[in-house]
Amino acid sequence: MRTDWRTVPLLLAWLATMVAGGGAQEPDTAEEDAGWSNATELSVVRAGGNADTQTFGFKNTLRRNWTAARARLRVDGIRARTGGDRILVVEPGLRFVPGELPDEFETAVARADGAPDVEQYFVEGRLEVNISDRFFWNTGTSWDRNNDAGIRNRYIAFGGVGNVWADTDDLSFSTGYGISYTAREELEPDAAKDDRFGGFRLDSDYHHRLGAALELDSDLALNVNLLSASDYSLNVTNAAGVAMSDHLSLRISLQHLYEHRPALEDAAIRAHVMLNDPDGTPGSGDEVFETAAAGGTVLDLGTGRIRKAGLDAILRTALVISF
């Protein structure tokens, strides 16, 4: 299935419209309007010399609150890149006859082109509107990509209702449940999985402030294929932040991404073999190869298909800028 990339800007435009469109719940007075808030997480790791690696993490959460409604736009991304191995490149200008190799030549040290090792992106827009003090309805959409997990593009639209279990200055906790529609494209086609399906969605959002400096956060999202209950995905993040000032804090988070039916990938089939000669006479014709756990000669027997690991874990330490 080929991706129509025109849907990506349309999705982003829809998200922006949804966040702005929450103004339909515009309060009557300025005191009732809780306004905008934003938190940006940045993490960068760069190594040079013998190692050439760079990792960049970015997460931004934009919120708009009214008395009876809340809108949120979340953008999350991780990209890690490792440079290629160091190589010797023959200096330009050397001429030699095709089919022969030059005897003498000058070389220069260079590094082969690298490729992204990790690419994970996530965008979600969400709107919640109160029905009562403890009950609300919600709607939203998301897009994500996780190349290591075999997910090229996944779009989810969802809607439902939820409960507010706690809502104070120091503690908030809510749960939501509803229906969803998923359209996904994996790197390897999989006839055993649906590209598009309706589903059931469960999510939760927890925030707890302990004292003046420490904050705990936890959020969960579960999406289940109604046509095949064993096809479900789970996204859970737990985090703790320590404030350094009114607008700066340090945050450590652990995210688990779980696919109960992971994507397919091609894997090389290799055999370690040793020569077995029953009569001990070389060349007698009774010699056979026997596979072993390790050692011997390695034979390449082609490729096979396996499912990727179901669980990815991401530990992140970041500087958070908020207003």
C-alpha positions as protocol buffer text, in pm:
chain_id: "A"
residue {
  index: 1
  type: MET
  ca { x: 0 y: 0 z: 0 }
}
residue {
  index: 2
  type: ARG
  ca { x: 149 y: 330 z: -105 }
}
residue {
  index: 3
  type: THR
  ca { x: 115 y: 627 z: 127 }
}
residue {
  index: 4
  type: ASP
  ca { x: -60 y: 938 z: 3 }
}
residue {
  index: 5
  type: TRP
  ca { x: 165 y: 1198 z: 167 }
}
residue {
  index: 6
  type: ARG
  ca { x: -99 y: 1466 z: 109 }
}
residue {
  index: 7
  type: THR
  ca { x: -279 y: 1326 z: 414 }
}
residue {
  index: 8
  type: VAL
  ca { x: 5 y: 1431 z: 645 }
}
residue {
  index: 9
  type: PRO
  ca { x: -37 y: 1810 z: 606 }
}
residue {
  index: 10
  type: LEU
  ca { x: -415 y: 1759 z: 609 }
}
residue {
  index: 11
  type: LEU
  ca { x: -384 y: 1580 z: 942 }
}
residue {
  index: 12
  type: LEU
  ca { x: -166 y: 1853 z: 1088 }
}
residue {
  index: 13
  type: ALA
  ca { x: -406 y: 2119 z: 965 }
}
residue {
  index: 14
  type: TRP
  ca { x: -697 y: 1930 z: 1121 }
}
residue {
  index: 15
  type: LEU
  ca { x: -512 y: 1911 z: 1453 }
}
residue {
  index: 16
  type: ALA
  ca { x: -441 y: 2282 z: 1453 }
}
residue {
  index: 17
  type: THR
  ca { x: -803 y: 2357 z: 1365 }
}
residue {
  index: 18
  type: MET
  ca { x: -926 y: 2131 z: 1645 }
}
residue {
  index: 19
  type: VAL
  ca { x: -712 y: 2301 z: 1907 }
}
residue {
  index: 20
  type: ALA
  ca { x: -818 y: 2644 z: 1791 }
}
residue {
  index: 21
  type: GLY
  ca { x: -1173 y: 2526 z: 1739 }
}
residue {
  index: 22
  type: GLY
  ca { x: -1219 y: 2455 z: 2107 }
}
residue {
  index: 23
  type: GLY
  ca { x: -1313 y: 2821 z: 2119 }
}
residue {
  index: 24
  type: ALA
  ca { x: -1667 y: 2707 z: 2051 }
}
residue {
  index: 25
  type: GLN
  ca { x: -1675 y: 2658 z: 2427 }
}
residue {
  index: 26
  type: GLU
  ca { x: -1561 y: 3014 z: 2479 }
}
residue {
  index: 27
  type: PRO
  ca { x: -1628 y: 3128 z: 2838 }
}
residue {
  index: 28
  type: ASP
  ca { x: -1836 y: 3430 z: 2923 }
}
residue {
  index: 29
  type: THR
  ca { x: -1572 y: 3603 z: 3134 }
}
residue {
  index: 30
  type: ALA
  ca { x: -1195 y: 3634 z: 3128 }
}
residue {
  index: 31
  type: GLU
  ca { x: -1171 y: 3490 z: 3478 }
}
residue {
  index: 32
  type: GLU
  ca { x: -1320 y: 3162 z: 3353 }
}
residue {
  index: 33
  type: ASP
  ca { x: -1059 y: 3124 z: 3081 }
}
residue {
  index: 34
  type: ALA
  ca { x: -757 y: 2928 z: 3209 }
}
residue {
  index: 35
  type: GLY
  ca { x: -565 y: 3015 z: 2890 }
}
residue {
  index: 36
  type: TRP
  ca { x: -272 y: 2856 z: 2713 }
}
residue {
  index: 37
  type: SER
  ca { x: 14 y: 2648 z: 2849 }
}
residue {
  index: 38
  type: ASN
  ca { x: 307 y: 2482 z: 2677 }
}
residue {
  index: 39
  type: ALA
  ca { x: 586 y: 2245 z: 2780 }
}
residue {
  index: 40
  type: THR
  ca { x: 883 y: 2160 z: 2556 }
}
residue {
  index: 41
  type: GLU
  ca { x: 1126 y: 1876 z: 2629 }
}
residue {
  index: 42
  type: LEU
  ca { x: 1470 y: 1876 z: 2467 }
}
residue {
  index: 43
  type: SER
  ca { x: 1740 y: 1609 z: 2483 }
}
residue {
  index: 44
  type: VAL
  ca { x: 2057 y: 1594 z: 2273 }
}
residue {
  index: 45
  type: VAL
  ca { x: 2352 y: 1351 z: 2276 }
}
residue {
  index: 46
  type: ARG
  ca { x: 2650 y: 1396 z: 2041 }
}
residue {
  index: 47
  type: ALA
  ca { x: 2970 y: 1190 z: 2027 }
}
residue {
  index: 48
  type: GLY
  ca { x: 3262 y: 1246 z: 1791 }
}
residue {
  index: 49
  type: GLY
  ca { x: 3606 y: 1105 z: 1724 }
}
residue {
  index: 50
  type: ASN
  ca { x: 3623 y: 727 z: 1693 }
}
residue {
  index: 51
  type: ALA
  ca { x: 3249 y: 720 z: 1754 }
}
residue {
  index: 52
  type: ASP
  ca { x: 3022 y: 936 z: 1542 }
}
residue {
  index: 53
  type: THR
  ca { x: 2671 y: 932 z: 1686 }
}
residue {
  index: 54
  type: GLN
  ca { x: 2400 y: 1185 z: 1751 }
}
residue {
  index: 55
  type: THR
  ca { x: 2063 y: 1151 z: 1920 }
}
residue {
  index: 56
  type: PHE
  ca { x: 1794 y: 1417 z: 1932 }
}
residue {
  index: 57
  type: GLY
  ca { x: 1472 y: 1398 z: 2129 }
}
residue {
  index: 58
  type: PHE
  ca { x: 1188 y: 1651 z: 2116 }
}
residue {
  index: 59
  type: LYS
  ca { x: 848 y: 1657 z: 2281 }
}
residue {
  index: 60
  type: ASN
  ca { x: 604 y: 1945 z: 2292 }
}
residue {
  index: 61
  type: THR
  ca { x: 264 y: 1958 z: 2461 }
}
residue {
  index: 62
  type: LEU
  ca { x: 41 y: 2258 z: 2392 }
}
residue {
  index: 63
  type: ARG
  ca { x: -276 y: 2292 z: 2599 }
}
residue {
  index: 64
  type: ARG
  ca { x: -575 y: 2526 z: 2584 }
}
residue {
  index: 65
  type: ASN
  ca { x: -812 y: 2523 z: 2881 }
}
residue {
  index: 66
  type: TRP
  ca { x: -1157 y: 2668 z: 2926 }
}
residue {
  index: 67
  type: THR
  ca { x: -1406 y: 2625 z: 3208 }
}
residue {
  index: 68
  type: ALA
  ca { x: -1587 y: 2339 z: 3034 }
}
residue {
  index: 69
  type: ALA
  ca { x: -1338 y: 2221 z: 2772 }
}
residue {
  index: 70
  type: ARG
  ca { x: -974 y: 2126 z: 2722 }
}
residue {
  index: 71
  type: ALA
  ca { x: -769 y: 2092 z: 2403 }
}
residue {
  index: 72
  type: ARG
  ca { x: -423 y: 1938 z: 2367 }
}
residue {
  index: 73
  type: LEU
  ca { x: -174 y: 1908 z: 2083 }
}
residue {
  index: 74
  type: ARG
  ca { x: 123 y: 1678 z: 2141 }
}
residue {
  index: 75
  type: VAL
  ca { x: 426 y: 1632 z: 1915 }
}
residue {
  index: 76
  type: ASP
  ca { x: 694 y: 1376 z: 2005 }
}
residue {
  index: 77
  type: GLY
  ca { x: 1001 y: 1261 z: 1816 }
}
residue {
  index: 78
  type: ILE
  ca { x: 1327 y: 1072 z: 1860 }
}
residue {
  index: 79
  type: ARG
  ca { x: 1596 y: 1045 z: 1595 }
}
residue {
  index: 80
  type: ALA
  ca { x: 1931 y: 871 z: 1639 }
}
residue {
  index: 81
  type: ARG
  ca { x: 2200 y: 850 z: 1376 }
}
residue {
  index: 82
  type: THR
  ca { x: 2532 y: 664 z: 1371 }
}
residue {
  index: 83
  type: GLY
  ca { x: 2804 y: 757 z: 1125 }
}
residue {
  index: 84
  type: GLY
  ca { x: 2944 y: 491 z: 894 }
}
residue {
  index: 85
  type: ASP
  ca { x: 3275 y: 309 z: 944 }
}
residue {
  index: 86
  type: ARG
  ca { x: 3602 y: 484 z: 866 }
}
residue {
  index: 87
  type: ILE
  ca { x: 3737 y: 389 z: 525 }
}
residue {
  index: 88
  type: LEU
  ca { x: 4033 y: 469 z: 300 }
}
residue {
  index: 89
  type: VAL
  ca { x: 3937 y: 642 z: -25 }
}
residue {
  index: 90
  type: VAL
  ca { x: 4170 y: 647 z: -325 }
}
residue {
  index: 91
  type: GLU
  ca { x: 4267 y: 1001 z: -421 }
}
residue {
  index: 92
  type: PRO
  ca { x: 4097 y: 1128 z: -739 }
}
residue {
  index: 93
  type: GLY
  ca { x: 4281 y: 1137 z: -1073 }
}
residue {
  index: 94
  type: LEU
  ca { x: 4428 y: 784 z: -1070 }
}
residue {
  index: 95
  type: ARG
  ca { x: 4399 y: 599 z: -1403 }
}
residue {
  index: 96
  type: PHE
  ca { x: 4428 y: 224 z: -1457 }
}
residue {
  index: 97
  type: VAL
  ca { x: 4321 y: -38 z: -1712 }
}
residue {
  index: 98
  type: PRO
  ca { x: 3977 y: -193 z: -1660 }
}
residue {
  index: 99
  type: GLY
  ca { x: 4005 y: -544 z: -1516 }
}
residue {
  index: 100
  type: GLU
  ca { x: 4331 y: -468 z: -1335 }
}
residue {
  index: 101
  type: LEU
  ca { x: 4404 y: -319 z: -996 }
}
residue {
  index: 102
  type: PRO
  ca { x: 4653 y: -35 z: -948 }
}
residue {
  index: 103
  type: ASP
  ca { x: 4979 y: -126 z: -770 }
}
residue {
  index: 104
  type: GLU
  ca { x: 5048 y: 208 z: -606 }
}
residue {
  index: 105
  type: PHE
  ca { x: 4800 y: 475 z: -504 }
}
residue {
  index: 106
  type: GLU
  ca { x: 4745 y: 745 z: -245 }
}
residue {
  index: 107
  type: THR
  ca { x: 4451 y: 727 z: -4 }
}
residue {
  index: 108
  type: ALA
  ca { x: 4273 y: 958 z: 236 }
}
residue {
  index: 109
  type: VAL
  ca { x: 4075 y: 869 z: 548 }
}
residue {
  index: 110
  type: ALA
  ca { x: 3699 y: 921 z: 515 }
}
residue {
  index: 111
  type: ARG
  ca { x: 3382 y: 799 z: 679 }
}
residue {
  index: 112
  type: ALA
  ca { x: 3112 y: 607 z: 495 }
}
residue {
  index: 113
  type: ASP
  ca { x: 2764 y: 751 z: 482 }
}
residue {
  index: 114
  type: GLY
  ca { x: 2550 y: 667 z: 782 }
}
residue {
  index: 115
  type: ALA
  ca { x: 2179 y: 611 z: 811 }
}
residue {
  index: 116
  type: PRO
  ca { x: 1921 y: 685 z: 1081 }
}
residue {
  index: 117
  type: ASP
  ca { x: 1927 y: 406 z: 1341 }
}
residue {
  index: 118
  type: VAL
  ca { x: 1612 y: 513 z: 1523 }
}
residue {
  index: 119
  type: GLU
  ca { x: 1318 y: 714 z: 1392 }
}
residue {
  index: 120
  type: GLN
  ca { x: 1009 y: 750 z: 1608 }
}
residue {
  index: 121
  type: TYR
  ca { x: 749 y: 1023 z: 1563 }
}
residue {
  index: 122
  type: PHE
  ca { x: 409 y: 1084 z: 1719 }
}
residue {
  index: 123
  type: VAL
  ca { x: 149 y: 1360 z: 1671 }
}
residue {
  index: 124
  type: GLU
  ca { x: -185 y: 1373 z: 1852 }
}
residue {
  index: 125
  type: GLY
  ca { x: -462 y: 1628 z: 1882 }
}
residue {
  index: 126
  type: ARG
  ca { x: -737 y: 1586 z: 2142 }
}
residue {
  index: 127
  type: LEU
  ca { x: -1045 y: 1779 z: 2257 }
}
residue {
  index: 128
  type: GLU
  ca { x: -1243 y: 1716 z: 2577 }
}
residue {
  index: 129
  type: VAL
  ca { x: -1574 y: 1887 z: 2661 }
}
residue {
  index: 130
  type: ASN
  ca { x: -1746 y: 1855 z: 2998 }
}
residue {
  index: 131
  type: ILE
  ca { x: -2095 y: 1707 z: 3018 }
}
residue {
  index: 132
  type: SER
  ca { x: -2088 y: 1748 z: 3396 }
}
residue {
  index: 133
  type: ASP
  ca { x: -1822 y: 1812 z: 3658 }
}
residue {
  index: 134
  type: ARG
  ca { x: -1718 y: 1444 z: 3652 }
}
residue {
  index: 135
  type: PHE
  ca { x: -1815 y: 1334 z: 3301 }
}
residue {
  index: 136
  type: PHE
  ca { x: -1697 y: 1446 z: 2954 }
}
residue {
  index: 137
  type: TRP
  ca { x: -1687 y: 1350 z: 2589 }
}
residue {
  index: 138
  type: ASN
  ca { x: -1370 y: 1355 z: 2379 }
}
residue {
  index: 139
  type: THR
  ca { x: -1252 y: 1329 z: 2021 }
}
residue {
  index: 140
  type: GLY
  ca { x: -914 y: 1336 z: 1852 }
}
residue {
  index: 141
  type: THR
  ca { x: -674 y: 1191 z: 1601 }
}
residue {
  index: 142
  type: SER
  ca { x: -310 y: 1081 z: 1592 }
}
residue {
  index: 143
  type: TRP
  ca { x: -32 y: 980 z: 1356 }
}
residue {
  index: 144
  type: ASP
  ca { x: 279 y: 785 z: 1447 }
}
residue {
  index: 145
  type: ARG
  ca { x: 582 y: 622 z: 1288 }
}
residue {
  index: 146
  type: ASN
  ca { x: 827 y: 372 z: 1436 }
}
residue {
  index: 147
  type: ASN
  ca { x: 1061 y: 231 z: 1175 }
}
residue {
  index: 148
  type: ASP
  ca { x: 1234 y: -8 z: 1415 }
}
residue {
  index: 149
  type: ALA
  ca { x: 895 y: -158 z: 1503 }
}
residue {
  index: 150
  type: GLY
  ca { x: 807 y: -185 z: 1133 }
}
residue {
  index: 151
  type: ILE
  ca { x: 538 y: 88 z: 1140 }
}
residue {
  index: 152
  type: ARG
  ca { x: 574 y: 331 z: 850 }
}
residue {
  index: 153
  type: ASN
  ca { x: 249 y: 523 z: 904 }
}
residue {
  index: 154
  type: ARG
  ca { x: -42 y: 474 z: 1143 }
}
residue {
  index: 155
  type: TYR
  ca { x: -343 y: 706 z: 1162 }
}
residue {
  index: 156
  type: ILE
  ca { x: -601 y: 674 z: 1440 }
}
residue {
  index: 157
  type: ALA
  ca { x: -922 y: 875 z: 1481 }
}
residue {
  index: 158
  type: PHE
  ca { x: -1112 y: 828 z: 1805 }
}
residue {
  index: 159
  type: GLY
  ca { x: -1404 y: 953 z: 2010 }
}
residue {
  index: 160
  type: GLY
  ca { x: -1582 y: 858 z: 2330 }
}
residue {
  index: 161
  type: VAL
  ca { x: -1660 y: 958 z: 2687 }
}
residue {
  index: 162
  type: GLY
  ca { x: -1467 y: 970 z: 3011 }
}
residue {
  index: 163
  type: ASN
  ca { x: -1468 y: 1027 z: 3385 }
}
residue {
  index: 164
  type: VAL
  ca { x: -1280 y: 1278 z: 3599 }
}
residue {
  index: 165
  type: TRP
  ca { x: -1184 y: 1103 z: 3922 }
}
residue {
  index: 166
  type: ALA
  ca { x: -977 y: 1383 z: 4073 }
}
residue {
  index: 167
  type: ASP
  ca { x: -934 y: 1748 z: 3976 }
}
residue {
  index: 168
  type: THR
  ca { x: -742 y: 1970 z: 4219 }
}
residue {
  index: 169
  type: ASP
  ca { x: -442 y: 2199 z: 4190 }
}
residue {
  index: 170
  type: ASP
  ca { x: -211 y: 1915 z: 4304 }
}
residue {
  index: 171
  type: LEU
  ca { x: -384 y: 1604 z: 4172 }
}
residue {
  index: 172
  type: SER
  ca { x: -573 y: 1520 z: 3853 }
}
residue {
  index: 173
  type: PHE
  ca { x: -679 y: 1183 z: 3718 }
}
residue {
  index: 174
  type: SER
  ca { x: -916 y: 1096 z: 3434 }
}
residue {
  index: 175
  type: THR
  ca { x: -1001 y: 795 z: 3219 }
}
residue {
  index: 176
  type: GLY
  ca { x: -1158 y: 777 z: 2875 }
}
residue {
  index: 177
  type: TYR
  ca { x: -1318 y: 501 z: 2669 }
}
residue {
  index: 178
  type: GLY
  ca { x: -1464 y: 496 z: 2324 }
}
residue {
  index: 179
  type: ILE
  ca { x: -1430 y: 378 z: 1966 }
}
residue {
  index: 180
  type: SER
  ca { x: -1151 y: 430 z: 1713 }
}
residue {
  index: 181
  type: TYR
  ca { x: -1069 y: 387 z: 1346 }
}
residue {
  index: 182
  type: THR
  ca { x: -715 y: 288 z: 1247 }
}
residue {
  index: 183
  type: ALA
  ca { x: -541 y: 302 z: 907 }
}
residue {
  index: 184
  type: ARG
  ca { x: -186 y: 172 z: 908 }
}
residue {
  index: 185
  type: GLU
  ca { x: 98 y: 94 z: 671 }
}
residue {
  index: 186
  type: GLU
  ca { x: 379 y: -137 z: 780 }
}
residue {
  index: 187
  type: LEU
  ca { x: 721 y: -168 z: 619 }
}
residue {
  index: 188
  type: GLU
  ca { x: 652 y: -533 z: 532 }
}
residue {
  index: 189
  type: PRO
  ca { x: 306 y: -639 z: 405 }
}
residue {
  index: 190
  type: ASP
  ca { x: 127 y: -876 z: 643 }
}
residue {
  index: 191
  type: ALA
  ca { x: -173 y: -1071 z: 513 }
}
residue {
  index: 192
  type: ALA
  ca { x: -261 y: -1178 z: 869 }
}
residue {
  index: 193
  type: LYS
  ca { x: -330 y: -821 z: 981 }
}
residue {
  index: 194
  type: ASP
  ca { x: -591 y: -563 z: 880 }
}
residue {
  index: 195
  type: ASP
  ca { x: -466 y: -239 z: 724 }
}
residue {
  index: 196
  type: ARG
  ca { x: -785 y: -62 z: 834 }
}
residue {
  index: 197
  type: PHE
  ca { x: -1015 y: -151 z: 1120 }
}
residue {
  index: 198
  type: GLY
  ca { x: -1257 y: -20 z: 1379 }
}
residue {
  index: 199
  type: GLY
  ca { x: -1153 y: -56 z: 1738 }
}
residue {
  index: 200
  type: PHE
  ca { x: -1203 y: 7 z: 2106 }
}
residue {
  index: 201
  type: ARG
  ca { x: -989 y: 265 z: 2285 }
}
residue {
  index: 202
  type: LEU
  ca { x: -906 y: 311 z: 2652 }
}
residue {
  index: 203
  type: ASP
  ca { x: -687 y: 591 z: 2789 }
}
residue {
  index: 204
  type: SER
  ca { x: -595 y: 757 z: 3116 }
}
residue {
  index: 205
  type: ASP
  ca { x: -416 y: 1075 z: 3227 }
}
residue {
  index: 206
  type: TYR
  ca { x: -262 y: 1118 z: 3574 }
}
residue {
  index: 207
  type: HIS
  ca { x: -77 y: 1416 z: 3722 }
}
residue {
  index: 208
  type: HIS
  ca { x: 39 y: 1464 z: 4081 }
}
residue {
  index: 209
  type: ARG
  ca { x: 234 y: 1754 z: 4229 }
}
residue {
  index: 210
  type: LEU
  ca { x: 430 y: 1667 z: 4544 }
}
residue {
  index: 211
  type: GLY
  ca { x: 548 y: 1982 z: 4716 }
}
residue {
  index: 212
  type: ALA
  ca { x: 685 y: 2279 z: 4530 }
}
residue {
  index: 213
  type: ALA
  ca { x: 940 y: 2099 z: 4312 }
}
residue {
  index: 214
  type: LEU
  ca { x: 836 y: 1741 z: 4228 }
}
residue {
  index: 215
  type: GLU
  ca { x: 574 y: 1637 z: 3971 }
}
residue {
  index: 216
  type: LEU
  ca { x: 467 y: 1287 z: 3867 }
}
residue {
  index: 217
  type: ASP
  ca { x: 290 y: 1209 z: 3539 }
}
residue {
  index: 218
  type: SER
  ca { x: 148 y: 895 z: 3384 }
}
residue {
  index: 219
  type: ASP
  ca { x: -56 y: 846 z: 3068 }
}
residue {
  index: 220
  type: LEU
  ca { x: -184 y: 535 z: 2893 }
}
residue {
  index: 221
  type: ALA
  ca { x: -350 y: 462 z: 2558 }
}
residue {
  index: 222
  type: LEU
  ca { x: -480 y: 120 z: 2453 }
}
residue {
  index: 223
  type: ASN
  ca { x: -618 y: 55 z: 2102 }
}
residue {
  index: 224
  type: VAL
  ca { x: -782 y: -282 z: 2027 }
}
residue {
  index: 225
  type: ASN
  ca { x: -894 y: -416 z: 1688 }
}
residue {
  index: 226
  type: LEU
  ca { x: -1261 y: -514 z: 1728 }
}
residue {
  index: 227
  type: LEU
  ca { x: -1229 y: -764 z: 1440 }
}
residue {
  index: 228
  type: SER
  ca { x: -933 y: -939 z: 1606 }
}
residue {
  index: 229
  type: ALA
  ca { x: -888 y: -879 z: 1978 }
}
residue {
  index: 230
  type: SER
  ca { x: -532 y: -1017 z: 1972 }
}
residue {
  index: 231
  type: ASP
  ca { x: -431 y: -725 z: 1749 }
}
residue {
  index: 232
  type: TYR
  ca { x: -384 y: -440 z: 1994 }
}
residue {
  index: 233
  type: SER
  ca { x: -126 y: -174 z: 2083 }
}
residue {
  index: 234
  type: LEU
  ca { x: -39 y: -10 z: 2414 }
}
residue {
  index: 235
  type: ASN
  ca { x: 145 y: 317 z: 2481 }
}
residue {
  index: 236
  type: VAL
  ca { x: 237 y: 390 z: 2846 }
}
residue {
  index: 237
  type: THR
  ca { x: 459 y: 673 z: 2974 }
}
residue {
  index: 238
  type: ASN
  ca { x: 558 y: 736 z: 3337 }
}
residue {
  index: 239
  type: ALA
  ca { x: 761 y: 1043 z: 3425 }
}
residue {
  index: 240
  type: ALA
  ca { x: 898 y: 1248 z: 3713 }
}
residue {
  index: 241
  type: GLY
  ca { x: 1008 y: 1612 z: 3693 }
}
residue {
  index: 242
  type: VAL
  ca { x: 1200 y: 1837 z: 3931 }
}
residue {
  index: 243
  type: ALA
  ca { x: 1154 y: 2213 z: 3897 }
}
residue {
  index: 244
  type: MET
  ca { x: 1465 y: 2433 z: 3887 }
}
residue {
  index: 245
  type: SER
  ca { x: 1274 y: 2757 z: 3835 }
}
residue {
  index: 246
  type: ASP
  ca { x: 929 y: 2875 z: 3733 }
}
residue {
  index: 247
  type: HIS
  ca { x: 994 y: 2785 z: 3369 }
}
residue {
  index: 248
  type: LEU
  ca { x: 1273 y: 2523 z: 3377 }
}
residue {
  index: 249
  type: SER
  ca { x: 1274 y: 2168 z: 3507 }
}
residue {
  index: 250
  type: LEU
  ca { x: 1454 y: 1837 z: 3463 }
}
residue {
  index: 251
  type: ARG
  ca { x: 1243 y: 1539 z: 3365 }
}
residue {
  index: 252
  type: ILE
  ca { x: 1306 y: 1167 z: 3342 }
}
residue {
  index: 253
  type: SER
  ca { x: 1052 y: 946 z: 3166 }
}
residue {
  index: 254
  type: LEU
  ca { x: 1012 y: 581 z: 3076 }
}
residue {
  index: 255
  type: GLN
  ca { x: 790 y: 496 z: 2780 }
}
residue {
  index: 256
  type: HIS
  ca { x: 675 y: 147 z: 2685 }
}
residue {
  index: 257
  type: LEU
  ca { x: 536 y: 79 z: 2336 }
}
residue {
  index: 258
  type: TYR
  ca { x: 379 y: -264 z: 2300 }
}
residue {
  index: 259
  type: GLU
  ca { x: 241 y: -437 z: 1991 }
}
residue {
  index: 260
  type: HIS
  ca { x: 72 y: -768 z: 2071 }
}
residue {
  index: 261
  type: ARG
  ca { x: 97 y: -868 z: 1705 }
}
residue {
  index: 262
  type: PRO
  ca { x: 421 y: -703 z: 1588 }
}
residue {
  index: 263
  type: ALA
  ca { x: 516 y: -626 z: 1230 }
}
residue {
  index: 264
  type: LEU
  ca { x: 708 y: -871 z: 1011 }
}
residue {
  index: 265
  type: GLU
  ca { x: 1074 y: -843 z: 915 }
}
residue {
  index: 266
  type: ASP
  ca { x: 1314 y: -1041 z: 696 }
}
residue {
  index: 267
  type: ALA
  ca { x: 1588 y: -1230 z: 882 }
}
residue {
  index: 268
  type: ALA
  ca { x: 1892 y: -1410 z: 744 }
}
residue {
  index: 269
  type: ILE
  ca { x: 1895 y: -1790 z: 786 }
}
residue {
  index: 270
  type: ARG
  ca { x: 2245 y: -1909 z: 878 }
}
residue {
  index: 271
  type: ALA
  ca { x: 2375 y: -2249 z: 983 }
}
residue {
  index: 272
  type: HIS
  ca { x: 2695 y: -2334 z: 1171 }
}
residue {
  index: 273
  type: VAL
  ca { x: 2813 y: -2666 z: 1022 }
}
residue {
  index: 274
  type: MET
  ca { x: 3098 y: -2907 z: 1082 }
}
residue {
  index: 275
  type: LEU
  ca { x: 3218 y: -3187 z: 855 }
}
residue {
  index: 276
  type: ASN
  ca { x: 3130 y: -3533 z: 988 }
}
residue {
  index: 277
  type: ASP
  ca { x: 3333 y: -3824 z: 844 }
}
residue {
  index: 278
  type: PRO
  ca { x: 3195 y: -4152 z: 991 }
}
residue {
  index: 279
  type: ASP
  ca { x: 3472 y: -4385 z: 865 }
}
residue {
  index: 280
  type: GLY
  ca { x: 3754 y: -4135 z: 911 }
}
residue {
  index: 281
  type: THR
  ca { x: 3868 y: -4178 z: 551 }
}
residue {
  index: 282
  type: PRO
  ca { x: 3876 y: -3850 z: 358 }
}
residue {
  index: 283
  type: GLY
  ca { x: 3718 y: -3869 z: 15 }
}
residue {
  index: 284
  type: SER
  ca { x: 3532 y: -4194 z: 78 }
}
residue {
  index: 285
  type: GLY
  ca { x: 3201 y: -4028 z: -2 }
}
residue {
  index: 286
  type: ASP
  ca { x: 3030 y: -4068 z: 333 }
}
residue {
  index: 287
  type: GLU
  ca { x: 3113 y: -3721 z: 459 }
}
residue {
  index: 288
  type: VAL
  ca { x: 2819 y: -3506 z: 565 }
}
residue {
  index: 289
  type: PHE
  ca { x: 2773 y: -3165 z: 719 }
}
residue {
  index: 290
  type: GLU
  ca { x: 2626 y: -3154 z: 1068 }
}
residue {
  index: 291
  type: THR
  ca { x: 2482 y: -2836 z: 1215 }
}
residue {
  index: 292
  type: ALA
  ca { x: 2623 y: -2705 z: 1543 }
}
residue {
  index: 293
  type: ALA
  ca { x: 2530 y: -2433 z: 1789 }
}
residue {
  index: 294
  type: ALA
  ca { x: 2845 y: -2232 z: 1711 }
}
residue {
  index: 295
  type: GLY
  ca { x: 3181 y: -2255 z: 1538 }
}
residue {
  index: 296
  type: GLY
  ca { x: 3259 y: -2443 z: 1220 }
}
residue {
  index: 297
  type: THR
  ca { x: 3165 y: -2302 z: 882 }
}
residue {
  index: 298
  type: VAL
  ca { x: 2878 y: -2056 z: 847 }
}
residue {
  index: 299
  type: LEU
  ca { x: 2641 y: -2123 z: 558 }
}
residue {
  index: 300
  type: ASP
  ca { x: 2389 y: -1867 z: 433 }
}
residue {
  index: 301
  type: LEU
  ca { x: 2058 y: -2044 z: 364 }
}
residue {
  index: 302
  type: GLY
  ca { x: 1863 y: -1742 z: 243 }
}
residue {
  index: 303
  type: THR
  ca { x: 1608 y: -1540 z: 437 }
}
residue {
  index: 304
  type: GLY
  ca { x: 1302 y: -1610 z: 646 }
}
residue {
  index: 305
  type: ARG
  ca { x: 1028 y: -1399 z: 801 }
}
residue {
  index: 306
  type: ILE
  ca { x: 984 y: -1340 z: 1172 }
}
residue {
  index: 307
  type: ARG
  ca { x: 786 y: -1096 z: 1383 }
}
residue {
  index: 308
  type: LYS
  ca { x: 963 y: -809 z: 1548 }
}
residue {
  index: 309
  type: ALA
  ca { x: 990 y: -781 z: 1925 }
}
residue {
  index: 310
  type: GLY
  ca { x: 661 y: -670 z: 2074 }
}
residue {
  index: 311
  type: LEU
  ca { x: 796 y: -431 z: 2337 }
}
residue {
  index: 312
  type: ASP
  ca { x: 1003 y: -113 z: 2292 }
}
residue {
  index: 313
  type: ALA
  ca { x: 1124 y: 81 z: 2597 }
}
residue {
  index: 314
  type: ILE
  ca { x: 1249 y: 441 z: 2581 }
}
residue {
  index: 315
  type: LEU
  ca { x: 1424 y: 601 z: 2878 }
}
residue {
  index: 316
  type: ARG
  ca { x: 1465 y: 975 z: 2834 }
}
residue {
  index: 317
  type: THR
  ca { x: 1621 y: 1253 z: 3040 }
}
residue {
  index: 318
  type: ALA
  ca { x: 1532 y: 1601 z: 2919 }
}
residue {
  index: 319
  type: LEU
  ca { x: 1531 y: 1970 z: 2996 }
}
residue {
  index: 320
  type: VAL
  ca { x: 1174 y: 2103 z: 3005 }
}
residue {
  index: 321
  type: ILE
  ca { x: 1086 y: 2463 z: 2916 }
}
residue {
  index: 322
  type: SER
  ca { x: 731 y: 2557 z: 3014 }
}
residue {
  index: 323
  type: PHE
  ca { x: 506 y: 2861 z: 3020 }
}
